[in-house]
Amino acid sequence: MELVFTGPVIEWRGPAPYYFVRVPDEESADIREVAAMATYGWGVIPVEVRIGEVAFETSLFPKDGGYLLPLKKAVRGRLGSGDDVAVEMTVSL
């Protein structure tokens, strides 16, 4: 399943800061339809992502009925909280 969307960077401050992009509602609904086939536990969904020239693998975190996409360090260095980012993402089934 291939998805393309744009969203703002969200900074979560815990013991160490983490950066995410919230997957929009429509795309989250599409992911929920295949979640049982894609998850490897705890509701996380493995994905392949491209943001600009940076490609990486990660897992979506379920949050409030949707999903958060964690951003790798190679991407974060160029972005700040609130910046819009264009995401190309493939859900690994």
N, C-alpha and C positions, 0 to 999 in steps of 0.2 A: 504494500500500500504506500503510495507516494503522496506526500502532502506538501503544499507550499503556502506559507503565511507570513505575516509581518506582525511584530508585537514589541512592546517596550521591555527593556531590561529591568528586572526586579532585583534589588539587593536585599538579602536576608542577613541580618547581623546576628550571629550566634557567637560561640567562642572564636570562630573564624568567619569572615564574610563569605557568603555564597551568592552566586549570580544565576538567575533563571530567566527564561522567557515563558510566559503562560501560553499554553496551546489554546487557541480560540475555541469557543463553544462548539461550533460546527465540526471542526476537525476532531475535537475531543469526543464528540458523539460517534464519529466514524471509527475512532480508535477503540471505543468501548465495545463496538460490535465485534471486533476481532481480539479483544483483550484476553479472553480465555485461551486462545490458541497461541498468543504471543508472549504472555507473561512467564517468567521463570520463578515467580514467588513474590509474595508481599504486594502484588499488584503493580510492580514495576514492569515497564515495557521497553525491551531493547530496540534501539533505533540507530540508524546511520544518518548523520547530519552534515549539511554543508552550509556554512555562513561565509559569504564572500569567497575567498580562496582557501579557507580552512575547512577540511573535512575531518570528521571524528566520529567515534562510536560512543554511545552513552546509553543511559536508561531514563525514561520518563518517570517522574514520581507522581503518584495519584494525589490530588489535593482538591478538596471541595467539589467533587463531581467532575473535575477536569484533570489536566496534567500540567506539570511544570517540567520544562526542558532545562537541565543544568548546563551551564556554559563552561567549556574548557578554558584553561588559562590562556591558550593561544588566541582565543577569541576575546576574552575579557580585557586584555591589555589595550584593545582598541576602542572599547565601549565603556560607557558609564551608566549609572542608574538613570532610567527614564529614556535613554536613547532607543530609537526604533531600530529593529534588526530584521532583515529578510532571511527567512529560514526555508531551506529545502530539506525535507526529512523523509526517510523511508522506514516504515515499521517492519522490523524483522519478524517474519512468521515462521 
